[in-house]
């Protein structure tokens, strides 16, 4: 019997919620990929990783701001 069987990953997050998070991460990466050439033209020292991180951080801040407004 082979010991190389795949085991399901248990994250503690319901499947639909995890699917949404994964899709958001994919969308964010594609947005960064699409917008990086223009950003690089303005800031040639900026790496793709830095650009992606900035977009991710902006997205997190936007979500937190939206949540804050809903709780008021």
Beta strands, then each sheet from edge to edge (+ up, - down):
end
